[in-house]
Amino acid sequence: MAESFGVDAERYDRARPAYPAELVNHVLAAAPGADFLDVGCGTGIEARQFRDAGARVLGVDPDPRMAAFARGSGIDVEVATFEDWDPAGRVFDAVVAGQAWHWVDPVAGPAKAAGLLRPGGVLALFAHVFQPPAEVAGALAEAYRRVLPGSPMAGESRSAAELYEVMFSRFADGIREAGRFGEPDRRRFDWEKPYTRDEWLDLLPTTGGLTRLGPDALADVLAGVGAAIDAIGGRFTMAYTTLAVIAAKA
């Protein structure tokens, strides 16, 4: 699944939301310099935000299709998994990962990041948490049960907030276990984004559970979710929380 998001890199870049400016500015202020490594940079969404705020960004991503798109937007990207990537002696002031660290080995990842950072450099991991309106979430869950009955997502009863709290607690634990960072700082940034029916259906195929569906199955899912959005007026406002864990190299 980690290498399936590039199936439609243009849609991914268009539909996926950017990160709060407060987060970008906080990481820039915490880093001792401007050399950033973006792990799992994808199409370059957060890389462009850091670049535009003054950082020099190098991306690493395992998917050549995502890397090609990011290069087209002016981001230098090397194709590899983070664990296998050769830094060739380069060091950085920050290692960042947006919506990507859960694909990185929880033990090897923080240890490798520590080796790439200058003294005082920061490891910053962040991701969006969101829960659509109950009617929309229910329609998606029903579509999963119908189209992907064996998928973990079809039987998942926990909320996105619960799942991400577990995930970010594990991120912090992995950083502590590396033994080369100060205490991880947990932060959250709350914001909202309005969606029309078409905008939400544009984003859904870029999510992990749907990137590998065939066209007929995907159309089935989108029809069910679209009908649910139509029933609540054709639009809704999504409440987002962007979670972050940030730690400085000791």
C-alpha positions in Angstrom: 0.0 0.0 0.0 2.9 2.4 0.8 3.8 2.5 -2.9 0.3 2.6 -4.3 -0.4 6.4 -3.8 1.4 7.3 -7.0 -1.3 5.7 -9.1 -2.7 9.2 -9.6 -0.1 11.6 -8.4 -1.8 14.6 -9.9 -5.0 13.9 -8.0 -3.1 13.2 -4.8 -1.4 16.6 -5.0 -4.6 18.4 -5.9 -6.9 16.8 -3.3 -4.7 16.3 -0.3 -4.7 19.2 2.2 -1.7 21.2 3.1 -0.4 21.6 6.6 -1.1 24.5 9.0 1.3 27.4 8.7 1.6 27.4 12.5 3.2 23.9 12.2 5.5 24.8 9.4 6.7 27.9 11.3 7.1 26.1 14.5 9.4 23.4 13.0 11.4 26.1 11.1 11.9 28.0 14.4 12.9 24.8 16.3 15.5 23.7 13.7 19.1 25.2 14.0 19.3 25.8 10.3 17.5 25.5 7.0 18.6 22.1 5.5 15.6 19.8 5.6 15.1 16.2 4.7 11.5 15.3 3.9 10.9 11.5 4.4 8.1 10.1 2.3 7.7 13.4 0.6 5.1 12.2 -1.9 4.2 14.8 -4.4 6.0 17.5 -2.3 3.0 19.1 -0.5 4.8 19.8 2.8 8.2 20.1 1.0 6.9 23.1 -1.0 5.5 24.6 2.2 8.9 24.4 4.0 10.7 25.6 0.9 8.4 28.6 0.5 9.0 29.5 4.2 12.8 29.5 3.7 14.1 26.0 4.0 16.3 24.0 1.6 14.4 20.7 1.1 15.6 17.3 -0.2 12.9 14.7 -0.5 13.1 10.9 -0.3 10.2 8.7 -1.5 10.0 5.1 -2.6 7.5 5.8 -5.4 9.1 7.1 -8.6 5.8 8.5 -9.8 5.4 10.6 -6.7 9.0 11.7 -6.9 8.6 12.7 -10.6 5.6 14.9 -9.7 7.5 16.5 -6.8 10.5 17.2 -9.1 8.1 18.9 -11.5 7.2 21.3 -8.7 10.8 22.2 -8.0 11.6 19.7 -5.2 14.8 17.6 -5.4 13.8 14.0 -4.7 15.8 10.8 -4.5 13.9 7.5 -4.9 14.3 5.0 -2.0 12.8 3.9 1.2 14.2 5.9 4.1 15.7 2.8 5.6 17.7 2.0 2.4 18.4 5.6 1.4 22.1 6.5 1.2 22.7 10.0 2.6 26.3 10.0 1.1 27.6 12.0 4.1 25.0 14.7 4.0 23.6 16.1 7.3 20.5 18.1 8.0 19.0 20.5 10.5 15.6 18.8 10.4 14.1 15.5 9.3 10.4 15.8 8.7 7.7 13.4 7.7 4.1 14.4 6.8 1.6 11.6 6.7 4.4 9.1 6.1 6.2 8.0 9.3 3.9 5.0 9.8 5.5 3.4 6.8 9.0 3.7 8.4 10.5 1.0 10.6 9.7 2.2 14.2 13.2 1.2 15.5 15.5 1.9 12.5 13.8 5.1 11.6 14.5 7.3 14.6 18.0 5.9 14.9 18.8 6.7 11.2 17.3 10.2 11.6 19.5 10.9 14.6 22.6 10.0 12.5 21.5 12.5 9.8 20.9 15.4 12.1 23.3 18.1 13.2 23.5 18.7 17.0 20.3 20.3 18.0 18.6 19.2 14.8 14.9 18.2 15.0 12.9 15.2 14.0 9.3 16.4 13.3 6.5 13.9 12.5 3.0 15.0 11.7 -0.2 13.9 10.1 -3.9 15.0 9.7 -6.7 13.4 11.7 -10.2 13.9 10.5 -13.7 12.4 11.0 -16.3 13.1 8.3 -19.9 13.7 9.4 -21.6 10.5 10.7 -23.7 10.1 7.5 -20.6 10.3 5.3 -18.5 8.1 7.5 -21.2 5.5 7.7 -21.6 5.3 4.0 -17.9 4.8 3.5 -17.8 2.1 6.2 -20.8 0.3 4.5 -18.9 0.6 1.1 -15.8 -1.0 2.7 -17.9 -3.9 4.0 -19.5 -4.4 0.6 -16.4 -4.0 -1.6 -13.6 -5.0 0.7 -15.1 -7.3 3.3 -11.7 -8.7 4.4 -10.1 -5.3 4.8 -9.2 -4.2 8.4 -10.9 -0.9 7.6 -14.2 -2.8 7.1 -14.1 -4.0 10.7 -12.5 -1.0 12.4 -14.7 0.4 15.2 -12.2 2.9 16.6 -12.4 6.6 15.6 -9.6 8.2 13.6 -8.7 10.2 16.7 -8.2 7.0 18.7 -6.2 5.3 16.0 -3.9 8.3 15.6 -3.4 8.7 19.3 -2.0 5.2 19.4 0.1 5.9 16.3 1.7 9.0 17.7 2.3 7.5 21.1 4.3 4.8 19.3 6.2 7.5 17.3 7.2 9.1 20.6 8.1 5.8 22.1 10.4 5.0 19.2 12.1 8.4 19.5 12.7 7.7 23.2 14.1 4.3 22.5 16.6 5.7 20.0 18.3 7.3 23.0 19.6 10.2 21.0 16.9 12.8 21.4 15.4 14.9 24.1 11.9 14.3 25.3 9.4 14.4 22.4 7.1 17.4 22.3 3.5 16.5 21.4 1.5 19.3 19.7 -1.9 19.6 17.9 -3.2 22.2 15.5 -7.0 22.4 15.0 -8.5 23.8 11.8 -11.4 23.4 9.4 -11.9 22.9 5.7 -15.2 23.0 3.7 -15.8 20.4 1.1 -18.3 20.1 -1.7 -19.5 16.6 -2.8 -17.1 16.7 -5.8 -14.1 17.8 -3.7 -14.5 15.0 -1.2 -15.0 12.4 -3.8 -11.8 13.7 -5.5 -9.9 13.1 -2.2 -11.2 9.7 -1.3 -9.4 7.7 -4.1 -6.1 9.0 -2.7 -6.6 7.4 0.7 -4.9 4.1 1.6 -7.9 1.9 1.6 -9.0 2.8 -1.9 -5.8 3.4 -4.0 -5.7 -0.2 -5.2 -9.3 -0.7 -6.0 -10.4 -1.4 -9.6 -12.5 1.2 -11.4 -15.8 -0.6 -10.9 -15.3 -1.1 -7.2 -14.1 2.4 -6.7 -17.1 3.8 -8.6 -19.4 1.7 -6.2 -17.7 3.3 -3.2 -17.9 6.8 -4.5 -21.5 6.5 -5.5 -22.5 5.4 -2.0 -20.5 8.2 -0.3 -21.7 10.8 -2.9 -25.3 9.9 -2.2 -24.7 10.4 1.6 -23.2 13.9 0.9 -26.2 14.8 -1.3 -28.5 13.8 1.5 -26.9 16.4 3.9 -27.0 19.2 1.3 -24.1 18.4 -1.0 -21.4 19.9 1.2 -20.0 19.8 4.7 -17.2 21.3 6.8 -14.5 18.9 8.0 -12.9 19.5 11.4 -9.2 18.6 11.1 -6.5 18.1 13.7 -2.9 18.0 12.6 -0.9 16.0 15.2 2.8 16.4 15.6 5.6 15.0 17.6 8.9 16.9 17.6 12.2 16.1 19.2 15.6 17.7 19.2 18.8 15.7 18.8 20.5 15.7 22.2 
